[in-house]
Amino acid sequence: MRHFQVGDARITRISELNLDGVDAAFLYPSVDPEQVRIGARPLSAGSFDPSTGTLRQSIHTWLVEIGGLTVLIDTGTGNDKQRPTMPPLDQLKEPYLERLARAGVQLDDVDAVLMTHVHADHVGWNTRLQNGAWVPTFPHARYLASGVELDYGAAVDADDEAKANALRQVADLGPMSHLPAAGIYTDSVAPVSSAGLIERVKVGEGEVLPGFSYHSLPGHSIDHAAILLNSNGHHALFWGDVLHHPVQVTATEWNSVFCEFPDAAVTARRKALAWAADTGATVFTTHFAESSAGRVTRDGDAFVWTFIEGTVA
């Protein structure tokens, strides 16, 4: 379990899944796999396995403790979720809640859950299966997400193409490669909404909690956002899925198979990297392996990623 200090915030990675052996051709289908392997060769073995040419990733949550608040940023995939189109995520039985407890956090302790976007591996532990029904995992928490993301997820699950298309037209993100997976809103968001725990966020409109704000980086999803924490002049940037692997830091034009609006995703990726480099923010990623946290610097017109280790307990 890794801990990081940013200003007054103690930030802990709560692991769910280690994804080893990720096929470059699957993750970046529009890129020659050999080009991905060449780009990944300078990376350490914690991110790239040179013997197999495969990539290493992670799925995890960031626990932020600051000013008496206990906050979770994205909640991973969740157990018992039926994800037949995503076999590594289907019907999981992971000890995620036990890991959270080892970090000193019980279910009733969580004050807020902040979602960067409504995808399967970011909202799954919003709910858990109890007596055959999905119920909020953190019953006393406020669950915050972009209102556009919520509406789009609901429209996809309802097969309401008119509503989904209207939202896409307003977002104006250019060509769409695919819809998000269906069923995510139904089992991981709707039960929280029914319990009256959802709060709709307008991305870019100030703090949602003391020190926390949402910043627009759409493209991977329709209203994907990074979450910024400012504490005593120090910045923590939780950038969600603008990048899925360190290889994209130098190949910003590469989109993952999960990016829904390819042109906008490239723009968002470059924007996030530039902001991180120019501010010196500590970046907390969702899918990088190793420590999953680091900093971005510039090398001429290019960007460089450096992992930071934090403390291990």
Secondary structure, DSSP 8 states (H G I E B T S, - for coil): -EEEEETTEEEEEEEEEEEEEE-HHHHSTTS-HHHHHHHHTTS-TTTEETTTTEEEEEEEEEEEEETTEEEEE---S-SS---TTSGGGTT----HHHHHHHTT--GGG--EEE-S---HHHHGGGEEEETTEEEESSTT-EEEEEHHHHHHHHHHHTT-HHHHHHHHHHH----------TTHHHHHTHHHHHTT-EEEE-TTSSEEETTEEEEE-TTSSTT-EEEEEEETTEEEEE-TTS-SSGGGGT-TT---TT-SSHHHHHHHHHHHHHHHHHHT-EEE-SSB-TTSEEEEEEETTEEEEEE---EE-
